[in-house]
Amino acid sequence: QVQLVESGGGLVQAGGSLRLSCAASVSIFTFNAMGWYRQVPGKQRELVATITSGGSTNYADSVKGRFTISKDNAKKTVYLQMNGLKPEDTAVYYCKLTSWSHRDFWGQGTQVTVSS
């Protein structure tokens, strides 16, 4: 059973930084893609950033240059470093890991609130 535990969310002022972590209960070599998504009430969940097992990254235009996704295979953890936070970044952030058999696993979500 794959379990993902997210942490690092919180309240921060605009311009501040947070680092989100997504710790997996199994080796992340199990997964060919890992990503962060976010959702605000009343809106669809949207992609923020992804990273492949080979280390290729992809970002939503709204976060390019401010957010960085990374992974630590030894710690079985995926990170999202968020700098230059804006009020519009306020959302619940979820990590998603996709296995080589194309099965998705989601974390429970962590709230990020950016005050103006």
C-alpha positions in Angstrom: 0.0 0.0 0.0 1.5 3.3 -1.1 1.1 6.2 1.3 2.1 9.8 0.7 2.5 12.2 3.5 2.7 15.9 2.7 4.1 18.6 4.9 5.4 22.2 4.8 2.2 24.2 4.1 1.2 27.2 6.2 0.6 30.9 6.2 3.1 33.2 4.7 3.2 36.8 3.6 3.4 37.7 -0.1 7.0 37.5 -1.3 7.8 34.8 1.2 8.9 31.2 0.7 7.7 27.7 1.7 9.0 24.2 0.9 6.5 21.4 0.6 7.5 17.8 1.1 5.8 14.6 -0.1 7.2 11.6 1.6 6.4 8.2 0.1 6.2 4.9 2.0 7.9 3.1 -0.9 10.9 3.8 -3.1 10.1 6.5 -5.6 11.9 4.5 -8.2 8.5 2.8 -8.2 7.1 5.9 -10.0 7.9 7.3 -13.4 6.4 10.7 -12.8 5.8 12.8 -9.7 4.0 16.1 -9.5 2.4 18.8 -7.4 -1.1 20.1 -8.1 -3.2 22.7 -6.4 -6.9 23.4 -5.9 -9.0 26.3 -4.6 -12.7 25.9 -3.7 -14.9 25.9 -6.7 -12.2 25.3 -9.2 -10.6 22.3 -10.8 -7.3 20.9 -9.5 -4.5 22.3 -11.6 -1.0 21.2 -12.4 1.8 23.1 -10.7 5.0 21.2 -11.5 6.1 17.7 -12.5 9.3 15.7 -12.5 10.1 12.5 -14.2 12.1 9.6 -12.9 14.9 10.9 -15.1 14.7 14.3 -13.6 13.0 16.3 -16.4 10.8 19.0 -15.0 7.7 20.9 -16.2 6.0 23.9 -14.7 2.8 25.8 -15.1 3.4 29.2 -16.6 2.1 30.9 -13.5 4.9 29.5 -11.3 7.8 29.4 -13.7 10.9 31.1 -12.3 9.4 31.0 -8.8 8.8 27.4 -7.9 11.2 24.4 -8.2 10.3 20.8 -8.0 13.0 18.2 -7.0 13.3 14.8 -5.6 15.5 12.9 -3.2 15.5 9.2 -4.1 17.2 8.1 -0.9 14.7 10.0 1.3 11.8 8.8 -0.9 10.6 12.4 -1.0 9.5 14.9 -3.6 9.8 18.6 -2.8 8.3 21.9 -4.1 10.3 25.0 -3.2 8.1 28.0 -3.6 9.6 31.4 -3.6 8.1 34.8 -4.4 4.7 33.6 -3.2 1.7 35.6 -4.3 -1.9 35.7 -2.8 -3.1 33.9 -5.9 -0.9 30.9 -5.0 -3.2 30.3 -2.0 -4.6 26.7 -2.4 -4.5 23.2 -1.1 -1.5 21.6 -2.6 -1.4 17.9 -3.4 1.4 15.6 -4.6 0.7 12.9 -7.1 2.9 10.0 -8.0 2.3 7.9 -11.0 3.6 4.4 -11.1 5.1 2.7 -14.2 1.8 0.8 -14.5 0.0 4.2 -14.8 -1.6 4.1 -11.5 -2.0 7.5 -9.6 -1.4 7.9 -5.9 -2.4 11.2 -4.2 -1.4 12.8 -1.0 -3.9 14.2 1.5 -3.1 17.8 0.7 -1.5 20.7 2.5 -2.9 24.2 2.8 -0.8 27.1 1.6 -2.1 30.6 2.4 -0.4 33.7 1.2 -1.5 37.0 2.7 -1.2 40.3 0.9 
